[in-house]
Amino acid sequence: MNPSFGRRPPRTEIPRVSTRGSAKPTTKMDISSLTPTLNHFLGQSAYCELGAFESLSRAVFTAPDLASKEGLSAAAGRALSKHHGLVAEIRRREADPATEMAPFAPALDAFRAKTHGADWHELLLSCYLTGGLLDDFFIRLSDGLPRDVGPRIAQLLGDDTGTDVLVRELQTAIQAQPALGSRLAMWGRRLVGDTLLVARSAMPASEAEAFTELRIEPVFTDLIAAHTRRMDGLGLTA
């Protein structure tokens, strides 16, 4: 085991949603009423992207060859560009980025430490799945932001430059090592719970408690469906 990777933490339970087999088509749930204040949204999403950049940089640093390092640098650059874009929005409102991000740092640092995985391939899968799920969620949440900023942030977070490199690296490794697929499938399933907890924390606590499971469930069902499609694209069972 690479000494830079640690043992996996205990499994986090996934918030209850309908099973894949029993899920029914639903219309897109409007969660704009759950959107936090603009500075809260910007601070948390900016630190999420900074964490994604740090994780991808770690993947670049620990990559087994130069070709992988070069390819993954595009994904790391994309995450950093998103972070810079969100920081620019904070500064546009004459606020200090570090001050706005600080309240979210402890929990998000713990999340990154918990989802780094035991080796390079688990780290790659974590970058791909957690990054995709959180971007999906913050894009949905941006519907409730002021009209002069919401669409701009949604476009920024929707940039998936470099994602194809992550997919290609994982697909190549899984094809070369069939046993790796089973391990990564299990790891991918474990990532969902921790990532959904981060998503849930983005909503104001009082609102999250007030809304019934019936209202919240379709949102997380949609996020898990997108997660499942990413897993399926890698040939992994979600």
C-alpha positions as CSV (number, residue, x, y, z in Angstrom):
1,M,0.0,0.0,0.0
2,N,1.2,3.4,-0.8
3,P,2.2,5.1,2.5
4,S,0.5,8.3,1.4
5,F,-2.9,6.5,1.5
6,G,-4.5,5.4,4.7
7,R,-7.0,2.7,5.7
8,R,-10.6,3.3,4.9
9,P,-12.8,4.8,7.6
10,P,-16.1,3.2,8.8
11,R,-18.9,3.1,6.4
12,T,-21.4,6.0,6.4
13,E,-25.0,5.2,6.1
14,I,-26.8,6.6,3.0
15,P,-29.9,8.7,3.6
16,R,-32.9,6.6,2.8
17,V,-34.2,6.8,-0.8
18,S,-36.1,4.4,-3.0
19,T,-34.2,1.5,-4.3
20,R,-33.1,1.5,-7.9
21,G,-35.5,-1.2,-8.8
22,S,-38.5,0.6,-7.3
23,A,-37.6,4.1,-8.4
24,K,-40.2,5.8,-10.5
25,P,-39.7,8.7,-13.0
26,T,-40.2,12.0,-11.2
27,T,-40.4,15.6,-12.3
28,K,-37.5,17.8,-11.2
29,M,-38.0,18.9,-7.6
30,D,-37.7,22.6,-7.0
31,I,-35.3,23.1,-4.1
32,S,-34.8,26.8,-4.6
33,S,-36.4,27.4,-1.2
34,L,-33.6,25.3,0.4
35,T,-30.9,27.5,-1.1
36,P,-28.8,29.2,1.7
37,T,-27.7,32.8,1.6
38,L,-25.5,33.7,-1.3
39,N,-22.3,34.1,0.8
40,H,-23.0,30.7,2.5
41,F,-23.4,29.1,-0.9
42,L,-20.3,30.7,-2.4
43,G,-18.2,30.0,0.7
44,Q,-19.1,26.3,0.8
45,S,-19.0,25.6,-2.9
46,A,-15.7,27.5,-3.2
47,Y,-14.1,25.4,-0.5
48,C,-15.5,22.2,-2.1
49,E,-13.8,23.1,-5.3
50,L,-10.5,23.9,-3.5
51,G,-10.7,20.5,-1.9
52,A,-11.4,18.8,-5.2
53,F,-8.3,20.6,-6.6
54,E,-6.2,19.3,-3.6
55,S,-7.4,15.7,-4.2
56,L,-6.8,15.9,-7.9
57,S,-3.3,17.4,-7.3
58,R,-2.6,14.4,-5.0
59,A,-3.7,12.1,-7.8
60,V,-1.3,13.9,-10.1
61,F,1.5,13.6,-7.5
62,T,1.0,9.9,-6.9
63,A,0.3,8.9,-10.6
64,P,2.3,6.0,-11.8
65,D,3.6,7.6,-15.0
66,L,4.2,10.9,-16.7
67,A,1.3,10.4,-19.2
68,S,-1.2,10.0,-16.3
69,K,0.2,13.0,-14.5
70,E,-0.1,15.2,-17.6
71,G,-3.6,14.0,-18.3
72,L,-4.9,14.4,-14.8
73,S,-3.5,18.0,-14.6
74,A,-6.4,19.1,-16.8
75,A,-8.9,17.8,-14.3
76,A,-7.0,19.5,-11.5
77,G,-6.9,22.8,-13.5
78,R,-10.6,22.6,-14.1
79,A,-11.3,22.3,-10.3
80,L,-9.0,25.3,-9.6
81,S,-10.7,27.4,-12.3
82,K,-14.1,26.7,-10.6
83,H,-12.7,27.7,-7.3
84,H,-11.3,30.9,-8.7
85,G,-14.6,31.7,-10.4
86,L,-16.5,31.3,-7.1
87,V,-13.9,33.3,-5.2
88,A,-14.3,36.1,-7.8
89,E,-18.1,36.1,-7.0
90,I,-17.3,36.5,-3.3
91,R,-14.9,39.4,-4.0
92,R,-17.5,40.9,-6.3
93,R,-19.6,41.3,-3.2
94,E,-16.7,42.9,-1.3
95,A,-16.4,39.9,1.0
96,D,-13.2,38.1,2.0
97,P,-12.9,34.6,0.5
98,A,-11.0,33.1,3.4
99,T,-13.6,34.4,5.8
100,E,-16.5,33.0,3.8
101,M,-14.9,29.6,3.4
102,A,-13.6,29.2,6.9
103,P,-16.8,27.9,8.6
104,F,-16.9,25.0,6.1
105,A,-13.2,24.0,6.3
106,P,-13.2,21.5,9.2
107,A,-16.1,19.4,7.9
108,L,-15.0,19.4,4.3
109,D,-11.4,18.6,5.3
110,A,-12.7,15.6,7.3
111,F,-14.7,14.6,4.2
112,R,-11.7,14.7,1.9
113,A,-9.6,12.7,4.4
114,K,-12.3,10.1,4.7
115,T,-12.8,9.7,0.9
116,H,-9.2,9.7,-0.3
117,G,-9.2,5.9,-0.4
118,A,-6.6,3.3,0.2
119,D,-4.7,3.7,-3.1
120,W,-4.4,5.7,-6.3
121,H,-7.4,4.1,-8.1
122,E,-9.7,4.6,-5.1
123,L,-8.6,8.3,-5.1
124,L,-9.3,8.7,-8.8
125,L,-12.8,7.1,-8.3
126,S,-13.4,9.4,-5.4
127,C,-12.4,12.5,-7.4
128,Y,-14.7,11.4,-10.2
129,L,-17.8,10.4,-8.2
130,T,-17.8,12.9,-5.3
131,G,-16.8,15.8,-7.6
132,G,-19.6,15.0,-10.0
133,L,-22.3,14.5,-7.3
134,L,-21.4,17.7,-5.5
135,D,-21.3,19.7,-8.7
136,D,-24.7,18.3,-9.7
137,F,-26.1,19.3,-6.3
138,F,-24.7,22.8,-6.2
139,I,-26.0,23.4,-9.8
140,R,-29.5,22.4,-8.6
141,L,-29.2,24.6,-5.5
142,S,-28.1,27.6,-7.6
143,D,-31.6,27.8,-8.9
144,G,-32.5,29.6,-5.8
145,L,-29.7,32.2,-6.1
146,P,-30.3,35.8,-7.4
147,R,-30.9,35.8,-11.1
148,D,-27.8,37.9,-11.7
149,V,-25.5,35.2,-10.4
150,G,-27.3,31.8,-10.3
151,P,-27.0,31.0,-14.1
152,R,-23.4,32.1,-14.2
153,I,-22.5,29.8,-11.3
154,A,-24.4,26.9,-12.8
155,Q,-22.5,27.3,-16.1
156,L,-19.2,27.5,-14.1
157,L,-19.9,24.3,-12.2
158,G,-21.1,22.5,-15.2
159,D,-17.7,22.5,-16.9
160,D,-16.5,18.9,-17.0
161,T,-13.1,19.5,-18.7
162,G,-10.7,16.7,-17.8
163,T,-13.4,14.3,-16.6
164,D,-12.7,12.1,-19.6
165,V,-9.1,11.5,-18.4
166,L,-10.4,10.2,-15.0
167,V,-12.8,7.9,-16.8
168,R,-10.1,6.6,-19.2
169,E,-7.6,5.9,-16.5
170,L,-10.2,4.0,-14.4
171,Q,-11.5,2.0,-17.4
172,T,-8.0,1.1,-18.5
173,A,-7.1,-0.1,-15.0
174,I,-10.3,-2.1,-14.6
175,Q,-9.8,-3.8,-17.9
176,A,-6.2,-4.7,-17.0
177,Q,-7.1,-5.9,-13.5
178,P,-10.6,-7.5,-13.4
179,A,-10.4,-8.0,-9.6
180,L,-10.0,-4.2,-9.2
181,G,-13.5,-3.7,-10.6
182,S,-15.2,-5.4,-7.6
183,R,-13.2,-3.4,-5.1
184,L,-13.8,-0.1,-6.8
185,A,-17.6,-0.9,-7.1
186,M,-17.7,-1.4,-3.3
187,W,-15.7,1.8,-2.8
188,G,-18.0,3.7,-5.1
189,R,-21.1,2.6,-3.2
190,R,-19.5,3.7,0.1
191,L,-18.7,7.2,-1.2
192,V,-22.4,8.0,-1.7
193,G,-23.3,8.4,1.9
194,D,-20.5,10.7,2.9
195,T,-21.1,12.9,-0.2
196,L,-24.8,13.2,0.3
197,L,-24.2,14.3,3.9
198,V,-22.1,17.2,2.5
199,A,-24.9,18.1,0.1
200,R,-27.4,18.0,3.0
201,S,-25.2,20.3,5.0
202,A,-25.5,23.0,2.3
203,M,-29.2,23.5,3.2
204,P,-30.1,25.7,6.2
205,A,-30.5,23.4,9.2
206,S,-33.9,24.6,10.1
207,E,-35.2,24.1,6.6
208,A,-33.6,20.7,6.3
209,E,-35.5,19.6,9.5
210,A,-38.8,21.2,8.4
211,F,-39.0,19.6,5.0
212,T,-40.4,16.1,5.0
213,E,-38.5,13.1,3.7
214,L,-41.1,13.0,0.9
215,R,-40.0,16.4,-0.4
216,I,-36.2,15.8,0.0
217,E,-36.2,12.2,-1.3
218,P,-36.6,13.0,-5.1
219,V,-33.6,15.3,-5.0
220,F,-31.3,12.7,-3.6
221,T,-32.8,10.0,-5.8
222,D,-31.9,12.2,-8.8
223,L,-28.3,12.6,-7.5
224,I,-27.9,8.9,-6.9
225,A,-29.3,8.2,-10.4
226,A,-26.5,10.4,-11.8
227,H,-24.0,8.6,-9.6
228,T,-25.3,5.3,-10.9
229,R,-24.8,6.4,-14.5
230,R,-21.2,7.3,-13.7
231,M,-20.6,3.9,-12.1
232,D,-22.3,2.1,-15.0
233,G,-20.1,4.0,-17.5
234,L,-17.1,2.5,-15.7
235,G,-18.6,-1.0,-15.8
236,L,-19.1,-0.9,-12.0
237,T,-22.2,-2.0,-10.1
238,A,-23.7,0.9,-8.1
